[in-house]
Amino acid sequence: MELKRSKAEWMRRYASFVIILFVIALGTSLSIRANLGSSPISAPPYILSLIPGMKMTMGQLTICMHVFFILIQMLLLRKDFEKRQYTQILVSFLFGFYTDLTMWLTAPLQVPFELNPVAGYPLRFIELLAGGAILAFGIACEVRCDSLMLAGEGLPLAISRFLRKDFGKVKICSDTCLVCIGTVFMFVYFGHWSWKMVGVGTLVSMFYVGIMVRVFSPHLQWLDLIFIPKGERRKAAPQTSDEWRGNHVITIARMYGSGGDAIGAEVARRLGCPCYNRQLIDQTAQQMGYSADFVAQNEQTLSTSRLWEMIFADSGIPTSMNPSKEDAIYVSQSRTIRGLAHKSPCVIIGRLGNWILRDDPHVLRVFIMSGRDFAVKQLADELHLSATDAARKIEQVNTGRANHYWHYTGKQWTDINGYDLIINTERTGIDGAVDMILRAARQIA
């Protein structure tokens, strides 16, 4: 995907990437120094570097592995291999140099494997978590930078495009294969299992780093001040005195079965403004060329298994290079919601409206909740379900919404800090909730 950026912005992003690459290498090296195993991508070169008499350093072995990965990408993608991704070769050499440099810098922090377990394991885990956090911060910055990527991420992306398979599944298989290859090297050259080569740290890095990437990602907007030249930021800034044009907007997040949809529709009717709920699905489907059913199934119901798959597969692949169907839908809906907020007063139900419009001072952010028994009764009566089926459906939908919210915001869906007004419809009823929202809306400037 070719992005329209000025030469000055590209240069800023490339220069930033050079620094970010050092952070990634530092996090990787610090994790290795914990002596609990390396990350999947580092397993083969790290284990080979430990062979007695090996004349190549871990950094040099990393370069060889990455160049091999680039050759495979070129063979798979051929003419579809982006020209700017040839710079992966230079990146590989730089990352190899950084790997040796950071391994040297972190050498004094090596936790001896023979250290007393009572003292040694807490130190190892602290170092492992610190290294993983630094690595995750670097990856989150790399994604925000959105310029280049390491060959270790480019290979599974190329394979997923060649095979037309989901990137997340390919990335998990790729990481698993690298760990298996490292394990084979370990047995061939050392003849036994070594926990300091492939161990707890290997498993931890497969999910802990992904979780931390999602924690850091929503808080890196400030990096755009570095990536984008000041003059271009001014051109992109709105020319009006009020970016949001003063339209009063009400966003309603709601637990399933709490009556949030009915409340939103009634609030909009009494205010005489549009209510966007299912309409957002239809608009997104039209813009993206998907069916409405496809968007409805993937827009805000992120299953726990799918969430964990995305966490395990989390990497330095910017969305512009590899948007998942969930990411593509989220980006499209975000643009639609911002456009609707600029257009006129309205009520927006769900779709992370409170987060997407979090900087708009004219928005009232409402969260509708209810007790479980109340929700079960409401849903059972509405859909003619048994209490058991209704409870199961409520749990499934609420989990999907919570996962979706955390995936894109790094925050909890039910965190009161994300809302201005929280209403329990079991206490207020639908009409009471509507009245409360209308009274609160009158207080918005």
N, C-alpha and C positions, 0 to 999 in steps of 0.2 A: 504494500500500500504506500504510494508516494505521497508524502506530506508536503504541503505548501508552506515552506519556511524560507526566510531570507538567509543569505550566506552567513551573515553575522550571527544569526540564531543557531544555525548548524554548527558554526565554529565554537560557540559557547557550550553547546551540548556535548560536542566531541571533547572539548577540554575538561568539562565536568566529568565526563565518563572516565577519563584517565584517572581522576582522583577517586571516583567511586570504585573503580576496579581495585585500587589499593585497599579500600575499606573491606571489600569482599574477600580479598586475599588475607587480610589481617584476621578477619573473623574465622576463616577456614583454618588458618595456622593455629590460632589460639584454641580452637576446638580440638585440634589434633594433639596439642600439648597436654590436654587433660588425660591422655593415655587411656581413653575408653573407646577408641575406634575413630576412623575418619568418616567424613560424609560420603555418600554413595559416589558422587562424581570424582572424588579425590582418592577413592579406595585403590584402584589399580596403580597409579603412579606412586602413591605413598608406600604401598607394600613393596613394590619393586625397588624403591629407593632404600629400603632397609636390608636388602640382600647384601651379605658380606662381600666386599670386593666390588660392589656396583660403582662404576666410575661416573655415572650420570646422577645428577641431583634430582630431587622431586620436581623442581621447577622445570628442568630440562625434559624430564619424562612427561610432564604435563603438556609442554609445548608439542612434543611428538604425538601425544594422544589427540590434542585439539586439531593439529594439522590433518591427522588421519580422519577426524570427524568432518572437517571442512571438505576434504576430497569426496567423502561419501555424499555430503549434501549436494555438491556440484554434479555428481553422477546421477543422483535421484531427481534433482530439479532441473538440471540442464539450463535451458534458456530462461526458466522462471526463477533462477537464482539471482536475487537482486544485486545490482552492481555494488551498492554500498556495503553489502555483506562480505565482499572480498577483503574488506578491512578486518574481518575476523582473524585473518592471518597475522596482521600486525598486533591485534588485540591478544592473540595467543602468545606471542613472544613477550609482550608486555606483562601479561598475567603470569607467565612462567618466571619472569624476572622478579615480579612482586612476590610470588610464592616463595622463592629462595630468600628474598630479602626479609619477609615477615617471619619465615621459619627461623632465620638467624636472630631477628629482633626478639622473638618470643622464646628463644632457647632457655633463658634463665627462668622462665615460668613453667618449664617442664615438670610435671608431677611424677616423681619416681614411682615406677610400677610396684617396686618392692616395699613402698612405704606402708607402715602399719595401717590396716584397713580402717580402724576407728578414726584416724586422722586423715588418711589418704583419700577415701571415697568422698567425704564432704568437700574436700578441696577440688577433687576431680570434677564433681558435679557443678560446683560453683564456676569453675573455669569453663566447663562445657557450655553451661547456660549463658555465660558472659560472651563466649565466642559465638554461640548461635545467635544471640541478640545483635551483635555487631554485624554478623553475616546477613541477618534478616534486614537490618537497617540499610546495608549496602544494596541488597537486592531491591528493596522498596524504592531506593533512590534511583537505581538503574531503570526500573520500570517507569518512574516519573520522568527520567531523562529522555526516554523514548528515542534513542538514536541508534545504538549498536547492541549487540548481544554476544555472549560467550559461545564458543562452538559447542560446549556441552549442552546448551539450551537450543542452539540452532539445529543440531542433529535430530532430536525428537520432533521438532517442529517440521523439519523437512520430511521425516518419515510419515508424520501424520498427514501432511499434504499429499505425499505420493500415494499412500494407501487409502486416503480419504477417511481416516479414522479420527476420533476425538483426541485432541492433544493430551488431555489429562491422562487418559488410559495409556497412550504411547509413552508419556513421560514416566509413569509408574513402572511400566515394563522396562524402559531404558535404565532407570535407576536400579531396578532389581537385577538386571543383567550385569551392570557394572559391579554391584556388590558380589555377585556370583563369580565374575571374572577375577575380582580381587581375592575371593576365597580360594579359587583354584590356584592362583599364584602363591598364596600363603601355604597351602598344603604341598605344592610342588617344590618350593624353595626352602620351606621351614619344616615341613613334615608334621605339623600339628596345628591345632587351633590356637590362635593368640588373641585374647580379648583386647589387647591394645591396638591391634590392626583392624579387626572387625568385631565390634562389641556393642555395648549399650549405647555408646555415643553415636554409632551409625544409625540405630533405630530412632534415637531421640531427634537427630538432625532431620529425619524424614518427615516428622510432623511438627516439632517445636519451631523450626525455622519458618515453616509455612504459616503457623499461627501468628508468629511475631511479625511476619511481613504484613499480614492483614491488620495487625494492631498499629503498625507504623504508617501504613499507606495513606489513611485519611488525613494525616497531620503533616503532609509534606508539600502543601500548596505554596509555601514560602520559597521553595526551590525555583518556582517560575520567575521569581525576581532575579535569579542568577541566569536561568536559561534564556529568558526573553529580554532583548535589549529594551531599555527604557522608552525609547521613541516608539517602538512597535507596541509596547503595552499601552501607550497613550492613544495610538491609533485604534486599538481594539477596544478601548474603554468607551462606555456610552457617552454620548454628547449631551444628554439631558442632565439636569441637576439631580434628579432622583432616578437612579438606575431602574428602580422597580415601578416607577410611574404612579405610585400611590394607590394602586388597586388593592382593595381589601380582599384577602383570600383566607379561606378556612381550610385547613388540612385535617383530615380525620383518619387516624390509625385506629384499628379496632380488632379486638379479639373476636374470633369466629363464634357466632351465636349470641353476641352481645347486643345486636340491633344497630350496629354502626352504619350499615348501608341505608336503612330506613331513616335513621336520624339525619344523615347527610342529605338525603333527598328532600326531607321536610324542611330542613334549615334553608336549603337553596330555594325551595318553593316560596317560603315566607320572606326571603330576602329579594326574590325576583331575579335571581342570577342562575347561571348554568351550574349543573352538578356533573362532575366528570368521574365516572367509575368504569363501567363497561366500555364507555366511549374511548377511554385511553387504550384499551386493548384493540379496538377497531382501528383507531388512528395509527397505532404502532404497526399493526398487521399490514395496513395499506402502505405505509412508508417503507417497510422492509420487504414487502413481497411475500410475507408469511400468511398462513391462514390464521383466522382469529382464534381457532381452537388451539393451534400450536403456541401462540403467544400466551393464551390463558394458562396453558399447562406448564409454561416455563418462566413466566414473568416474576412471580413472587412466592413460589412454592418450592423452595430449595430443600430437597430431602436431606436427611442427615448423612446418608451414604454418599450422595452427590457432593455435599459440602466437604466431607473428609477426603473424597477423591480430589477435589480442587485444592485442598490444603496440602495433601501429599505431593501434588503435582505443581505446587506453587514455585514460580521461577522468575527469572529476569526477562520474560517475554512480554513486551508492552502490548496493550490491548490493540493498538493500531496494527501490529504485526500478526496477532492471532486472537481475534475476539471470539470468545465462546458464545454460544447462543444466548446464555444468560447475560453476559456482558453487553452484547449487541442490543438486546432488548432494553437493558437498563439505560444505556446511553441514549437510545432513541426516546424512551419515555421521559428521561430527564430533560431532554431538549423540548419535548412537547409540553411538559409541565411548566417549564420556565416561560415558554411562549404563551401559554394560556394565562399565566400570572401577569404577564406584560399586557395582554390583550384587554382583559376586563376583570371585574370582581367575579369570583367563582368559589365553588366548594370542590375540593379534590379529595377523593376517598382512596386511601392506601397508597401503594406505589412509592413509598418512602418520600411522600410529599413534604413532610416536616423537615426531613434532612436536606432534600434538594433545594428547598426554599429557606434554609436556616438563616441566611443573611438578609432576608427580606423583613424589614421592620413592620410591614403592614400585614403580616400573616399571624393568624391565631392557630396555634398547633394544639389539636385536641386528641386525647387518647380515650377510647371507649372500652370499658372492661365490664366484666360481670363475674359472679360466682359460677363454679362449674355446674352445679345442679340447675341453676337458672338457664344457663346456655344450653344444657342438654335438653331441657323441657322445650325451650324455644325452637331448637333445631328439630327435635323429634316431631313436634306439632306441625312445623312448616314443611318438612320433607317426608313426613309419614315414616319415620324410622323408629326402630326400637331404641330404648335408652342406651343399650350397649353399643349399637352401631353409631348412634349420635355422639357418644362420648369418644369413640375411636376416631370418628371424623374430625371432631373438634381438636383432639390431640395432634392429629396429623397436620391439619391446616395451620394451627398455631405454631407448631414446631417449624414448619416450612417458612412461615412469615418471620419467625425469630432468626432462623438461619440466614435467610435472605438479607435481613436488616444488618446482622453482624458481618456478613460477607462483604457488604458494600460500605459500611460505616465504621466497623471495628468497635461498635458499641452495642449495648443490650437494648433490644426492642422495647422492653418495659421500663427502661431507665427514665425516671420522672424528669430528669434534666433536659430531656429532648422535647418536652411538651409544656404548654402554658396552662392547660386545663385537663384534668383527669376526672372522668365521670364513671361511676359504677351504676349501670342501668338497673341492676337488681334493687338498688335503693331509690333511684329517681324515676324509673320507668322511661319510656321513649319520649313522652311529651315533656316530662320534667327535664330530661337531658337537652331537648331542643330549646326549651326556655333558657336554660343555663348558658348554652352556647350563644344564643342571641343577645343575652345581657352582656356576656363577656365581649362579644364582637363590637358592641357599641363603645367599648373602652379603648379599642385599637385606634391609634392615631391615623 
